[in-house]
Amino acid sequence: MSNDRVILIICLTVLLVIGFNAAIFLSLRGRGTQGQIDMFRQAARRVRDPWKDEDDALEELSKRVASLKEKSKKEDE
């Protein structure tokens, strides 16, 4: 690999890291400390139960299917 490509890859990586950090900084700039705390709390909840949203959606679907089955049985009688 030539030195030019190595330097290009290093520069692109540095720019990517700086851009990512700048985006995080700008998104949190207006929120202050409370916004950061909320962000960490949400991240901690997600780590403890990463499938919570999907589980809630499946539970709702299960309830709806059960109610449809009950209605279908009542209509058949």
All heavy atoms as a GROMACS GRO file, in nm:
protein
  616
    1MET      N    1   0.085  -0.117   0.000
    1MET     CA    2   0.000   0.000   0.000
    1MET      C    3   0.090   0.124   0.000
    1MET      O    4   0.185   0.133   0.076
    1MET     CB    5  -0.088  -0.003   0.124
    1MET     CG    6  -0.208   0.085   0.116
    1MET     SD    7  -0.305   0.073   0.267
    1MET     CE    8  -0.457   0.012   0.203
    2SER      N    9   0.058   0.219  -0.082
    2SER     CA   10   0.144   0.336  -0.093
    2SER      C   11   0.117   0.432   0.023
    2SER      O   12   0.012   0.428   0.088
    2SER     CB   13   0.120   0.407  -0.226
    2SER     OG   14  -0.009   0.462  -0.228
    3ASN      N   15   0.212   0.519   0.046
    3ASN     CA   16   0.200   0.616   0.156
    3ASN      C   17   0.083   0.712   0.133
    3ASN      O   18   0.020   0.758   0.229
    3ASN     CB   19   0.329   0.695   0.172
    3ASN     CG   20   0.440   0.611   0.233
    3ASN    OD1   21   0.412   0.509   0.297
    3ASN    ND2   22   0.564   0.651   0.212
    4ASP      N   23   0.055   0.744   0.008
    4ASP     CA   24  -0.055   0.836  -0.021
    4ASP      C   25  -0.189   0.777   0.024
    4ASP      O   26  -0.273   0.847   0.080
    4ASP     CB   27  -0.061   0.867  -0.171
    4ASP     CG   28   0.059   0.949  -0.217
    4ASP    OD1   29   0.119   1.017  -0.131
    4ASP    OD2   30   0.089   0.945  -0.337
    5ARG      N   31  -0.210   0.650   0.000
    5ARG     CA   32  -0.336   0.585   0.040
    5ARG      C   33  -0.346   0.576   0.192
    5ARG      O   34  -0.454   0.594   0.248
    5ARG     CB   35  -0.347   0.446  -0.020
    5ARG     CG   36  -0.378   0.450  -0.166
    5ARG     CD   37  -0.408   0.313  -0.217
    5ARG     NE   38  -0.438   0.317  -0.360
    5ARG     CZ   39  -0.476   0.213  -0.429
    5ARG    NH1   40  -0.484   0.096  -0.371
    5ARG    NH2   41  -0.502   0.225  -0.557
    6VAL      N   42  -0.235   0.548   0.258
    6VAL     CA   43  -0.235   0.539   0.403
    6VAL      C   44  -0.271   0.675   0.463
    6VAL      O   45  -0.355   0.684   0.554
    6VAL     CB   46  -0.098   0.491   0.456
    6VAL    CG1   47  -0.091   0.502   0.608
    6VAL    CG2   48  -0.071   0.349   0.412
    7ILE      N   49  -0.212   0.780   0.412
    7ILE     CA   50  -0.241   0.915   0.461
    7ILE      C   51  -0.386   0.951   0.433
    7ILE      O   52  -0.455   1.009   0.518
    7ILE     CB   53  -0.143   1.016   0.398
    7ILE    CG1   54  -0.001   0.993   0.451
    7ILE    CG2   55  -0.187   1.159   0.428
    7ILE    CD1   56   0.105   1.074   0.381
    8LEU      N   57  -0.436   0.914   0.317
    8LEU     CA   58  -0.576   0.943   0.283
    8LEU      C   59  -0.671   0.871   0.378
    8LEU      O   60  -0.768   0.929   0.428
    8LEU     CB   61  -0.604   0.902   0.138
    8LEU     CG   62  -0.747   0.920   0.089
    8LEU    CD1   63  -0.783   1.068   0.086
    8LEU    CD2   64  -0.765   0.857  -0.047
    9ILE      N   65  -0.645   0.745   0.406
    9ILE     CA   66  -0.731   0.668   0.496
    9ILE      C   67  -0.727   0.726   0.637
    9ILE      O   68  -0.830   0.740   0.703
    9ILE     CB   69  -0.688   0.518   0.496
    9ILE    CG1   70  -0.722   0.456   0.361
    9ILE    CG2   71  -0.756   0.443   0.610
    9ILE    CD1   72  -0.669   0.316   0.342
   10ILE      N   73  -0.609   0.765   0.684
   10ILE     CA   74  -0.597   0.825   0.818
   10ILE      C   75  -0.673   0.957   0.823
   10ILE      O   76  -0.747   0.983   0.919
   10ILE     CB   77  -0.448   0.843   0.855
   10ILE    CG1   78  -0.384   0.706   0.879
   10ILE    CG2   79  -0.434   0.931   0.979
   10ILE    CD1   80  -0.234   0.711   0.898
   11CYS      N   81  -0.658   1.039   0.720
   11CYS     CA   82  -0.729   1.168   0.718
   11CYS      C   83  -0.880   1.149   0.714
   11CYS      O   84  -0.955   1.219   0.785
   11CYS     CB   85  -0.684   1.252   0.598
   11CYS     SG   86  -0.516   1.314   0.614
   12LEU      N   87  -0.929   1.056   0.633
   12LEU     CA   88  -1.072   1.030   0.627
   12LEU      C   89  -1.126   0.978   0.761
   12LEU      O   90  -1.234   1.017   0.805
   12LEU     CB   91  -1.103   0.930   0.516
   12LEU     CG   92  -1.089   0.983   0.373
   12LEU    CD1   93  -1.111   0.871   0.273
   12LEU    CD2   94  -1.186   1.097   0.347
   13THR      N   95  -1.049   0.893   0.827
   13THR     CA   96  -1.090   0.842   0.957
   13THR      C   97  -1.096   0.954   1.060
   13THR      O   98  -1.193   0.964   1.137
   13THR     CB   99  -0.992   0.732   1.005
   13THR    OG1  100  -0.986   0.630   0.906
   13THR    CG2  101  -1.036   0.674   1.137
   14VAL      N  102  -0.997   1.040   1.061
   14VAL     CA  103  -0.996   1.154   1.154
   14VAL      C  104  -1.114   1.246   1.126
   14VAL      O  105  -1.183   1.291   1.219
   14VAL     CB  106  -0.861   1.229   1.147
   14VAL    CG1  107  -0.867   1.362   1.221
   14VAL    CG2  108  -0.749   1.142   1.203
   15LEU      N  109  -1.140   1.275   1.000
   15LEU     CA  110  -1.253   1.361   0.965
   15LEU      C  111  -1.386   1.298   1.006
   15LEU      O  112  -1.477   1.367   1.054
   15LEU     CB  113  -1.253   1.392   0.816
   15LEU     CG  114  -1.147   1.491   0.769
   15LEU    CD1  115  -1.150   1.502   0.617
   15LEU    CD2  116  -1.169   1.627   0.833
   16LEU      N  117  -1.398   1.169   0.989
   16LEU     CA  118  -1.519   1.098   1.028
   16LEU      C  119  -1.541   1.105   1.179
   16LEU      O  120  -1.651   1.134   1.226
   16LEU     CB  121  -1.512   0.952   0.983
   16LEU     CG  122  -1.634   0.866   1.013
   16LEU    CD1  123  -1.753   0.914   0.932
   16LEU    CD2  124  -1.604   0.721   0.983
   17VAL      N  125  -1.436   1.084   1.256
   17VAL     CA  126  -1.446   1.091   1.402
   17VAL      C  127  -1.480   1.232   1.446
   17VAL      O  128  -1.567   1.252   1.531
   17VAL     CB  129  -1.315   1.041   1.468
   17VAL    CG1  130  -1.312   1.073   1.616
   17VAL    CG2  131  -1.297   0.893   1.444
   18ILE      N  132  -1.415   1.331   1.389
   18ILE     CA  133  -1.444   1.471   1.425
   18ILE      C  134  -1.587   1.507   1.387
   18ILE      O  135  -1.659   1.571   1.464
   18ILE     CB  136  -1.342   1.566   1.357
   18ILE    CG1  137  -1.205   1.548   1.422
   18ILE    CG2  138  -1.388   1.711   1.369
   18ILE    CD1  139  -1.094   1.623   1.351
   19GLY      N  140  -1.632   1.464   1.270
   19GLY     CA  141  -1.769   1.492   1.228
   19GLY      C  142  -1.872   1.426   1.318
   19GLY      O  143  -1.973   1.487   1.355
   20PHE      N  144  -1.846   1.303   1.357
   20PHE     CA  145  -1.938   1.233   1.446
   20PHE      C  146  -1.946   1.302   1.582
   20PHE      O  147  -2.054   1.324   1.637
   20PHE     CB  148  -1.891   1.088   1.462
   20PHE     CG  149  -1.983   1.004   1.545
   20PHE    CD1  150  -2.106   0.964   1.497
   20PHE    CD2  151  -1.946   0.964   1.673
   20PHE    CE1  152  -2.192   0.887   1.573
   20PHE    CE2  153  -2.031   0.887   1.750
   20PHE     CZ  154  -2.154   0.849   1.700
   21ASN      N  155  -1.831   1.338   1.637
   21ASN     CA  156  -1.829   1.408   1.766
   21ASN      C  157  -1.895   1.546   1.756
   21ASN      O  158  -1.965   1.588   1.849
   21ASN     CB  159  -1.687   1.420   1.819
   21ASN     CG  160  -1.632   1.289   1.869
   21ASN    OD1  161  -1.706   1.208   1.923
   21ASN    ND2  162  -1.504   1.265   1.849
   22ALA      N  163  -1.876   1.616   1.646
   22ALA     CA  164  -1.940   1.745   1.628
   22ALA      C  165  -2.091   1.730   1.621
   22ALA      O  166  -2.166   1.812   1.678
   22ALA     CB  167  -1.887   1.814   1.502
   23ALA      N  168  -2.139   1.627   1.554
   23ALA     CA  169  -2.283   1.603   1.545
   23ALA      C  170  -2.341   1.574   1.683
   23ALA      O  171  -2.449   1.624   1.719
   23ALA     CB  172  -2.312   1.487   1.449
   24ILE      N  173  -2.272   1.494   1.762
   24ILE     CA  174  -2.318   1.466   1.898
   24ILE      C  175  -2.319   1.594   1.981
   24ILE      O  176  -2.414   1.623   2.053
   24ILE     CB  177  -2.229   1.359   1.965
   24ILE    CG1  178  -2.248   1.225   1.898
   24ILE    CG2  179  -2.259   1.348   2.115
   24ILE    CD1  180  -2.151   1.118   1.946
   25PHE      N  181  -2.215   1.672   1.970
   25PHE     CA  182  -2.206   1.797   2.046
   25PHE      C  183  -2.319   1.892   2.009
   25PHE      O  184  -2.385   1.949   2.096
   25PHE     CB  185  -2.070   1.864   2.020
   25PHE     CG  186  -2.060   2.000   2.083
   25PHE    CD1  187  -2.041   2.014   2.220
   25PHE    CD2  188  -2.069   2.115   2.005
   25PHE    CE1  189  -2.033   2.138   2.278
   25PHE    CE2  190  -2.060   2.240   2.062
   25PHE     CZ  191  -2.042   2.252   2.199
   26LEU      N  192  -2.345   1.907   1.880
   26LEU     CA  193  -2.451   1.998   1.837
   26LEU      C  194  -2.590   1.949   1.879
   26LEU      O  195  -2.677   2.029   1.911
   26LEU     CB  196  -2.445   2.018   1.686
   26LEU     CG  197  -2.325   2.097   1.635
   26LEU    CD1  198  -2.324   2.100   1.482
   26LEU    CD2  199  -2.326   2.238   1.691
   27SER      N  200  -2.609   1.819   1.879
   27SER     CA  201  -2.740   1.768   1.918
   27SER      C  202  -2.765   1.782   2.068
   27SER      O  203  -2.879   1.795   2.112
   27SER     CB  204  -2.755   1.622   1.876
   27SER     OG  205  -2.672   1.540   1.954
   28LEU      N  206  -2.658   1.781   2.147
   28LEU     CA  207  -2.673   1.792   2.292
   28LEU      C  208  -2.652   1.934   2.345
   28LEU      O  209  -2.678   1.960   2.462
   28LEU     CB  210  -2.575   1.699   2.362
   28LEU     CG  211  -2.596   1.550   2.339
   28LEU    CD1  212  -2.484   1.471   2.407
   28LEU    CD2  213  -2.731   1.507   2.392
   29ARG      N  214  -2.607   2.023   2.261
   29ARG     CA  215  -2.572   2.158   2.303
   29ARG      C  216  -2.688   2.232   2.368
   29ARG      O  217  -2.674   2.293   2.472
   29ARG     CB  218  -2.521   2.239   2.185
   29ARG     CG  219  -2.458   2.369   2.222
   29ARG     CD  220  -2.393   2.432   2.103
   29ARG     NE  221  -2.481   2.538   2.057
   29ARG     CZ  222  -2.480   2.591   1.938
   29ARG    NH1  223  -2.398   2.545   1.848
   29ARG    NH2  224  -2.560   2.688   1.906
   30GLY      N  225  -2.806   2.224   2.311
   30GLY     CA  226  -2.920   2.295   2.364
   30GLY      C  227  -2.987   2.227   2.482
   30GLY      O  228  -3.059   2.288   2.558
   31ARG      N  229  -2.961   2.101   2.500
   31ARG     CA  230  -3.030   2.025   2.604
   31ARG      C  231  -2.967   2.042   2.742
   31ARG      O  232  -3.035   2.031   2.842
   31ARG     CB  233  -3.030   1.876   2.569
   31ARG     CG  234  -3.109   1.845   2.446
   31ARG     CD  235  -3.109   1.697   2.424
   31ARG     NE  236  -3.162   1.665   2.292
   31ARG     CZ  237  -3.159   1.546   2.240
   31ARG    NH1  238  -3.105   1.447   2.306
   31ARG    NH2  239  -3.209   1.523   2.121
   32GLY      N  240  -2.838   2.060   2.750
   32GLY     CA  241  -2.772   2.074   2.878
   32GLY      C  242  -2.752   1.941   2.946
   32GLY      O  243  -2.762   1.834   2.887
   33THR      N  244  -2.726   1.947   3.076
   33THR     CA  245  -2.695   1.828   3.153
   33THR      C  246  -2.815   1.735   3.164
   33THR      O  247  -2.801   1.614   3.158
   33THR     CB  248  -2.649   1.868   3.295
   33THR    OG1  249  -2.539   1.957   3.284
   33THR    CG2  250  -2.605   1.746   3.374
   34GLN      N  251  -2.934   1.792   3.179
   34GLN     CA  252  -3.053   1.708   3.193
   34GLN      C  253  -3.074   1.622   3.068
   34GLN      O  254  -3.112   1.506   3.079
   34GLN     CB  255  -3.176   1.795   3.218
   34GLN     CG  256  -3.301   1.717   3.252
   34GLN     CD  257  -3.288   1.638   3.381
   34GLN    OE1  258  -3.217   1.679   3.472
   34GLN    NE2  259  -3.353   1.525   3.388
   35GLY      N  260  -3.048   1.676   2.951
   35GLY     CA  261  -3.061   1.599   2.828
   35GLY      C  262  -2.963   1.483   2.823
   35GLY      O  263  -2.997   1.374   2.777
   36GLN      N  264  -2.843   1.505   2.871
   36GLN     CA  265  -2.744   1.398   2.873
   36GLN      C  266  -2.785   1.289   2.970
   36GLN      O  267  -2.770   1.170   2.941
   36GLN     CB  268  -2.606   1.453   2.910
   36GLN     CG  269  -2.545   1.540   2.804
   36GLN     CD  270  -2.412   1.600   2.849
   36GLN    OE1  271  -2.373   1.587   2.964
   36GLN    NE2  272  -2.345   1.666   2.757
   37ILE      N  273  -2.837   1.329   3.085
   37ILE     CA  274  -2.881   1.230   3.184
   37ILE      C  275  -2.994   1.146   3.127
   37ILE      O  276  -2.996   1.024   3.140
   37ILE     CB  277  -2.923   1.301   3.315
   37ILE    CG1  278  -2.800   1.361   3.383
   37ILE    CG2  279  -2.994   1.204   3.408
   37ILE    CD1  280  -2.831   1.450   3.500
   38ASP      N  281  -3.090   1.211   3.062
   38ASP     CA  282  -3.201   1.138   3.001
   38ASP      C  283  -3.151   1.043   2.892
   38ASP      O  284  -3.201   0.931   2.880
   38ASP     CB  285  -3.304   1.234   2.942
   38ASP     CG  286  -3.380   1.310   3.050
   38ASP    OD1  287  -3.386   1.260   3.164
   38ASP    OD2  288  -3.433   1.418   3.019
   39MET      N  289  -3.054   1.089   2.816
   39MET     CA  290  -2.998   1.005   2.711
   39MET      C  291  -2.932   0.880   2.770
   39MET      O  292  -2.951   0.769   2.721
   39MET     CB  293  -2.896   1.084   2.629
   39MET     CG  294  -2.840   1.008   2.511
   39MET     SD  295  -2.723   1.101   2.414
   39MET     CE  296  -2.587   1.114   2.527
   40PHE      N  297  -2.857   0.897   2.879
   40PHE     CA  298  -2.793   0.782   2.944
   40PHE      C  299  -2.895   0.689   3.007
   40PHE      O  300  -2.879   0.567   3.004
   40PHE     CB  301  -2.691   0.828   3.047
   40PHE     CG  302  -2.565   0.884   2.987
   40PHE    CD1  303  -2.521   1.010   3.019
   40PHE    CD2  304  -2.491   0.809   2.896
   40PHE    CE1  305  -2.406   1.062   2.962
   40PHE    CE2  306  -2.376   0.860   2.839
   40PHE     CZ  307  -2.333   0.987   2.873
   41ARG      N  308  -3.002   0.745   3.065
   41ARG     CA  309  -3.106   0.661   3.122
   41ARG      C  310  -3.173   0.576   3.014
   41ARG      O  311  -3.200   0.458   3.032
   41ARG     CB  312  -3.212   0.746   3.192
   41ARG     CG  313  -3.167   0.798   3.326
   41ARG     CD  314  -3.276   0.878   3.391
   41ARG     NE  315  -3.229   0.935   3.516
   41ARG     CZ  316  -3.287   1.035   3.578
   41ARG    NH1  317  -3.395   1.092   3.528
   41ARG    NH2  318  -3.238   1.080   3.691
   42GLN      N  319  -3.203   0.640   2.902
   42GLN     CA  320  -3.266   0.567   2.792
   42GLN      C  321  -3.172   0.458   2.739
   42GLN      O  322  -3.215   0.346   2.710
   42GLN     CB  323  -3.302   0.664   2.680
   42GLN     CG  324  -3.375   0.598   2.566
   42GLN     CD  325  -3.411   0.698   2.457
   42GLN    OE1  326  -3.371   0.814   2.460
   42GLN    NE2  327  -3.488   0.654   2.361
   43ALA      N  328  -3.044   0.488   2.731
   43ALA     CA  329  -2.946   0.388   2.686
   43ALA      C  330  -2.938   0.273   2.785
   43ALA      O  331  -2.930   0.156   2.744
   43ALA     CB  332  -2.810   0.454   2.667
   44ALA      N  333  -2.943   0.304   2.914
   44ALA     CA  334  -2.937   0.198   3.016
   44ALA      C  335  -3.061   0.110   3.008
   44ALA      O  336  -3.052  -0.013   3.020
   44ALA     CB  337  -2.924   0.260   3.155
   45ARG      N  338  -3.179   0.170   2.987
   45ARG     CA  339  -3.301   0.091   2.972
   45ARG      C  340  -3.291   0.000   2.850
   45ARG      O  341  -3.333  -0.116   2.854
   45ARG     CB  342  -3.423   0.183   2.958
   45ARG     CG  343  -3.482   0.221   3.090
   45ARG     CD  344  -3.612   0.296   3.072
   45ARG     NE  345  -3.590   0.429   3.129
   45ARG     CZ  346  -3.603   0.543   3.064
   45ARG    NH1  347  -3.642   0.544   2.939
   45ARG    NH2  348  -3.580   0.657   3.122
   46ARG      N  349  -3.237   0.052   2.743
   46ARG     CA  350  -3.224  -0.025   2.620
   46ARG      C  351  -3.128  -0.142   2.639
   46ARG      O  352  -3.150  -0.250   2.588
   46ARG     CB  353  -3.176   0.066   2.507
   46ARG     CG  354  -3.158   0.000   2.375
   46ARG     CD  355  -3.284  -0.046   2.312
   46ARG     NE  356  -3.362   0.066   2.265
   46ARG     CZ  357  -3.469   0.053   2.190
   46ARG    NH1  358  -3.508  -0.067   2.153
   46ARG    NH2  359  -3.538   0.156   2.154
   47VAL      N  360  -3.021  -0.121   2.716
   47VAL     CA  361  -2.923  -0.227   2.741
   47VAL      C  362  -2.986  -0.336   2.826
   47VAL      O  363  -2.964  -0.455   2.802
   47VAL     CB  364  -2.797  -0.169   2.809
   47VAL    CG1  365  -2.708  -0.279   2.863
   47VAL    CG2  366  -2.720  -0.084   2.710
   48ARG      N  367  -3.065  -0.297   2.926
   48ARG     CA  368  -3.128  -0.397   3.014
   48ARG      C  369  -3.230  -0.482   2.940
   48ARG      O  370  -3.242  -0.601   2.965
   48ARG     CB  371  -3.196  -0.328   3.132
   48ARG     CG  372  -3.098  -0.300   3.245
   48ARG     CD  373  -3.170  -0.246   3.366
   48ARG     NE  374  -3.144  -0.102   3.368
   48ARG     CZ  375  -3.234  -0.008   3.388
   48ARG    NH1  376  -3.358  -0.040   3.412
   48ARG    NH2  377  -3.201   0.119   3.387
   49ASP      N  378  -3.307  -0.420   2.851
   49ASP     CA  379  -3.410  -0.494   2.778
   49ASP      C  380  -3.412  -0.446   2.633
   49ASP      O  381  -3.494  -0.363   2.594
   49ASP     CB  382  -3.547  -0.472   2.843
   49ASP     CG  383  -3.653  -0.566   2.790
   49ASP    OD1  384  -3.620  -0.655   2.711
   49ASP    OD2  385  -3.770  -0.550   2.829
   50PRO      N  386  -3.322  -0.498   2.549
   50PRO     CA  387  -3.308  -0.446   2.413
   50PRO      C  388  -3.429  -0.474   2.323
   50PRO      O  389  -3.449  -0.407   2.223
   50PRO     CB  390  -3.183  -0.515   2.360
   50PRO     CG  391  -3.166  -0.635   2.444
   50PRO     CD  392  -3.226  -0.603   2.578
   51TRP      N  393  -3.512  -0.572   2.359
   51TRP     CA  394  -3.626  -0.609   2.274
   51TRP      C  395  -3.758  -0.559   2.330
   51TRP      O  396  -3.863  -0.608   2.293
   51TRP     CB  397  -3.629  -0.760   2.255
   51TRP     CG  398  -3.501  -0.814   2.204
   51TRP    CD1  399  -3.413  -0.893   2.270
   51TRP    CD2  400  -3.443  -0.792   2.075
   51TRP    NE1  401  -3.305  -0.921   2.191
   51TRP    CE2  402  -3.322  -0.859   2.071
   51TRP    CE3  403  -3.483  -0.718   1.964
   51TRP    CZ2  404  -3.239  -0.858   1.959
   51TRP    CZ3  405  -3.400  -0.718   1.853
   51TRP    CH2  406  -3.281  -0.786   1.851
   52LYS      N  407  -3.757  -0.463   2.421
   52LYS     CA  408  -3.879  -0.417   2.487
   52LYS      C  409  -3.983  -0.368   2.387
   52LYS      O  410  -4.100  -0.405   2.395
   52LYS     CB  411  -3.849  -0.308   2.589
   52LYS     CG  412  -3.973  -0.262   2.665
   52LYS     CD  413  -3.941  -0.154   2.762
   52LYS     CE  414  -4.056  -0.111   2.846
   52LYS     NZ  415  -4.188  -0.119   2.793
   53ASP      N  416  -3.944  -0.286   2.293
   53ASP     CA  417  -4.040  -0.232   2.195
   53ASP      C  418  -4.105  -0.346   2.115
   53ASP      O  419  -4.226  -0.346   2.094
   53ASP     CB  420  -3.971  -0.134   2.100
   53ASP     CG  421  -3.922  -0.010   2.171
   53ASP    OD1  422  -3.975   0.022   2.280
   53ASP    OD2  423  -3.830   0.056   2.118
   54GLU      N  424  -4.023  -0.439   2.072
   54GLU     CA  425  -4.076  -0.552   1.995
   54GLU      C  426  -4.166  -0.641   2.081
   54GLU      O  427  -4.269  -0.688   2.035
   54GLU     CB  428  -3.962  -0.634   1.935
   54GLU     CG  429  -3.887  -0.564   1.823
   54GLU     CD  430  -3.784  -0.464   1.871
   54GLU    OE1  431  -3.762  -0.452   1.994
   54GLU    OE2  432  -3.725  -0.396   1.787
   55ASP      N  433  -4.124  -0.663   2.207
   55ASP     CA  434  -4.206  -0.743   2.298
   55ASP      C  435  -4.342  -0.678   2.323
   55ASP      O  436  -4.445  -0.746   2.325
   55ASP     CB  437  -4.135  -0.766   2.431
   55ASP     CG  438  -4.016  -0.859   2.419
   55ASP    OD1  439  -4.009  -0.933   2.318
   55ASP    OD2  440  -3.931  -0.859   2.510
   56ASP      N  441  -4.342  -0.546   2.341
   56ASP     CA  442  -4.468  -0.474   2.363
   56ASP      C  443  -4.559  -0.484   2.241
   56ASP      O  444  -4.679  -0.505   2.254
   56ASP     CB  445  -4.441  -0.327   2.397
   56ASP     CG  446  -4.375  -0.310   2.532
   56ASP    OD1  447  -4.376  -0.405   2.613
   56ASP    OD2  448  -4.322  -0.199   2.558
   57ALA      N  449  -4.499  -0.471   2.122
   57ALA     CA  450  -4.578  -0.481   2.000
   57ALA      C  451  -4.636  -0.621   1.982
   57ALA      O  452  -4.752  -0.637   1.943
   57ALA     CB  453  -4.492  -0.443   1.879
   58LEU      N  454  -4.556  -0.724   2.013
   58LEU     CA  455  -4.606  -0.861   2.002
   58LEU      C  456  -4.714  -0.889   2.105
   58LEU      O  457  -4.811  -0.961   2.077
   58LEU     CB  458  -4.491  -0.960   2.018
   58LEU     CG  459  -4.398  -0.972   1.898
   58LEU    CD1  460  -4.278  -1.059   1.932
   58LEU    CD2  461  -4.471  -1.026   1.778
   59GLU      N  462  -4.701  -0.833   2.224
   59GLU     CA  463  -4.804  -0.851   2.326
   59GLU      C  464  -4.936  -0.787   2.282
   59GLU      O  465  -5.044  -0.846   2.298
   59GLU     CB  466  -4.758  -0.790   2.458
   59GLU     CG  467  -4.854  -0.812   2.572
   59GLU     CD  468  -4.803  -0.756   2.703
   59GLU    OE1  469  -4.683  -0.727   2.715
   59GLU    OE2  470  -4.887  -0.740   2.793
   60GLU      N  471  -4.927  -0.668   2.224
   60GLU     CA  472  -5.047  -0.601   2.173
   60GLU      C  473  -5.110  -0.683   2.061
   60GLU      O  474  -5.232  -0.700   2.055
   60GLU     CB  475  -5.011  -0.461   2.123
   60GLU     CG  476  -5.124  -0.385   2.061
   60GLU     CD  477  -5.234  -0.348   2.160
   60GLU    OE1  478  -5.204  -0.339   2.280
   60GLU    OE2  479  -5.349  -0.331   2.116
   61LEU      N  480  -5.029  -0.736   1.972
   61LEU     CA  481  -5.080  -0.820   1.863
   61LEU      C  482  -5.148  -0.944   1.919
   61LEU      O  483  -5.255  -0.983   1.872
   61LEU     CB  484  -4.965  -0.858   1.770
   61LEU     CG  485  -5.001  -0.948   1.652
   61LEU    CD1  486  -5.100  -0.880   1.560
   61LEU    CD2  487  -4.876  -0.988   1.577
   62SER      N  488  -5.088  -1.005   2.019
   62SER     CA  489  -5.146  -1.124   2.080
   62SER      C  490  -5.282  -1.094   2.141
   62SER      O  491  -5.376  -1.172   2.127
   62SER     CB  492  -5.050  -1.177   2.187
   62SER     OG  493  -5.108  -1.284   2.256
   63LYS      N  494  -5.294  -0.981   2.208
   63LYS     CA  495  -5.422  -0.942   2.268
   63LYS      C  496  -5.529  -0.920   2.160
   63LYS      O  497  -5.643  -0.963   2.175
   63LYS     CB  498  -5.407  -0.814   2.350
   63LYS     CG  499  -5.332  -0.834   2.479
   63LYS     CD  500  -5.315  -0.703   2.554
   63LYS     CE  501  -5.234  -0.720   2.681
   63LYS     NZ  502  -5.212  -0.592   2.749
   64ARG      N  503  -5.490  -0.855   2.052
   64ARG     CA  504  -5.586  -0.830   1.944
   64ARG      C  505  -5.630  -0.960   1.877
   64ARG      O  506  -5.747  -0.978   1.844
   64ARG     CB  507  -5.526  -0.735   1.842
   64ARG     CG  508  -5.513  -0.594   1.893
   64ARG     CD  509  -5.462  -0.501   1.787
   64ARG     NE  510  -5.448  -0.366   1.840
   64ARG     CZ  511  -5.431  -0.261   1.764
   64ARG    NH1  512  -5.424  -0.274   1.632
   64ARG    NH2  513  -5.420  -0.142   1.819
   65VAL      N  514  -5.537  -1.052   1.857
   65VAL     CA  515  -5.572  -1.181   1.797
   65VAL      C  516  -5.665  -1.257   1.889
   65VAL      O  517  -5.764  -1.318   1.844
   65VAL     CB  518  -5.444  -1.263   1.766
   65VAL    CG1  519  -5.478  -1.407   1.731
   65VAL    CG2  520  -5.366  -1.198   1.653
   66ALA      N  521  -5.638  -1.254   2.020
   66ALA     CA  522  -5.725  -1.323   2.115
   66ALA      C  523  -5.865  -1.264   2.113
   66ALA      O  524  -5.965  -1.338   2.117
   66ALA     CB  525  -5.665  -1.314   2.255
   67SER      N  526  -5.876  -1.132   2.106
   67SER     CA  527  -6.009  -1.071   2.102
   67SER      C  528  -6.082  -1.105   1.972
   67SER      O  529  -6.203  -1.126   1.971
   67SER     CB  530  -6.001  -0.919   2.121
   67SER     OG  531  -5.942  -0.858   2.009
   68LEU      N  532  -6.009  -1.113   1.861
   68LEU     CA  533  -6.071  -1.152   1.735
   68LEU      C  534  -6.119  -1.297   1.740
   68LEU      O  535  -6.226  -1.330   1.688
   68LEU     CB  536  -5.973  -1.135   1.619
   68LEU     CG  537  -5.948  -0.992   1.573
   68LEU    CD1  538  -5.837  -0.989   1.468
   68LEU    CD2  539  -6.074  -0.930   1.517
   69LYS      N  540  -6.041  -1.385   1.803
   69LYS     CA  541  -6.082  -1.524   1.816
   69LYS      C  542  -6.208  -1.535   1.900
   69LYS      O  543  -6.298  -1.613   1.869
   69LYS     CB  544  -5.970  -1.607   1.877
   69LYS     CG  545  -5.859  -1.637   1.782
   69LYS     CD  546  -5.752  -1.726   1.847
   69LYS     CE  547  -5.642  -1.759   1.749
   69LYS     NZ  548  -5.539  -1.845   1.812
   70GLU      N  549  -6.216  -1.456   2.008
   70GLU     CA  550  -6.336  -1.458   2.093
   70GLU      C  551  -6.459  -1.410   2.015
   70GLU      O  552  -6.565  -1.470   2.024
   70GLU     CB  553  -6.315  -1.371   2.216
   70GLU     CG  554  -6.222  -1.430   2.319
   70GLU     CD  555  -6.201  -1.336   2.437
   70GLU    OE1  556  -6.284  -1.244   2.456
   70GLU    OE2  557  -6.102  -1.355   2.510
   71LYS      N  558  -6.442  -1.304   1.938
   71LYS     CA  559  -6.553  -1.253   1.858
   71LYS      C  560  -6.597  -1.355   1.754
   71LYS      O  561  -6.715  -1.374   1.728
   71LYS     CB  562  -6.513  -1.122   1.788
   71LYS     CG  563  -6.506  -1.005   1.881
   71LYS     CD  564  -6.466  -0.879   1.805
   71LYS     CE  565  -6.449  -0.762   1.897
   71LYS     NZ  566  -6.407  -0.640   1.825
   72SER      N  567  -6.499  -1.423   1.694
   72SER     CA  568  -6.530  -1.524   1.593
   72SER      C  569  -6.607  -1.641   1.654
   72SER      O  570  -6.701  -1.693   1.593
   72SER     CB  571  -6.400  -1.574   1.530
   72SER     OG  572  -6.424  -1.676   1.440
   73LYS      N  573  -6.568  -1.684   1.776
   73LYS     CA  574  -6.638  -1.793   1.842
   73LYS      C  575  -6.781  -1.753   1.876
   73LYS      O  576  -6.874  -1.832   1.861
   73LYS     CB  577  -6.564  -1.832   1.971
   73LYS     CG  578  -6.438  -1.912   1.947
   73LYS     CD  579  -6.373  -1.950   2.078
   73LYS     CE  580  -6.246  -2.026   2.055
   73LYS     NZ  581  -6.181  -2.062   2.182
   74LYS      N  582  -6.800  -1.628   1.919
   74LYS     CA  583  -6.934  -1.581   1.954
   74LYS      C  584  -7.024  -1.574   1.831
   74LYS      O  585  -7.142  -1.604   1.837
   74LYS     CB  586  -6.927  -1.445   2.022
   74LYS     CG  587  -6.872  -1.450   2.162
   74LYS     CD  588  -6.866  -1.314   2.226
   74LYS     CE  589  -6.807  -1.321   2.366
   74LYS     NZ  590  -6.794  -1.188   2.426
   75GLU      N  591  -6.967  -1.534   1.718
   75GLU     CA  592  -7.043  -1.525   1.596
   75GLU      C  593  -7.080  -1.664   1.542
   75GLU      O  594  -7.182  -1.682   1.480
   75GLU     CB  595  -6.966  -1.447   1.489
   75GLU     CG  596  -6.956  -1.299   1.521
   75GLU     CD  597  -6.872  -1.225   1.418
   75GLU    OE1  598  -6.821  -1.288   1.324
   75GLU    OE2  599  -6.855  -1.104   1.434
   76ASP      N  600  -6.994  -1.762   1.565
   76ASP     CA  601  -7.019  -1.898   1.518
   76ASP      C  602  -7.128  -1.966   1.597
   76ASP      O  603  -7.197  -2.056   1.548
   76ASP     CB  604  -6.891  -1.982   1.526
   76ASP     CG  605  -6.792  -1.942   1.419
   76ASP    OD1  606  -6.830  -1.874   1.323
   76ASP    OD2  607  -6.669  -1.978   1.433
   77GLU      N  608  -7.151  -1.924   1.720
   77GLU     CA  609  -7.251  -1.990   1.805
   77GLU      C  610  -7.388  -1.947   1.775
   77GLU      O  611  -7.450  -1.889   1.715
   77GLU     CB  612  -7.221  -1.958   1.953
   77GLU     CG  613  -7.093  -2.022   2.000
   77GLU     CD  614  -7.061  -1.983   2.144
   77GLU    OE1  615  -7.130  -1.898   2.203
   77GLU    OE2  616  -6.965  -2.037   2.196
   0.00000   0.00000   0.00000
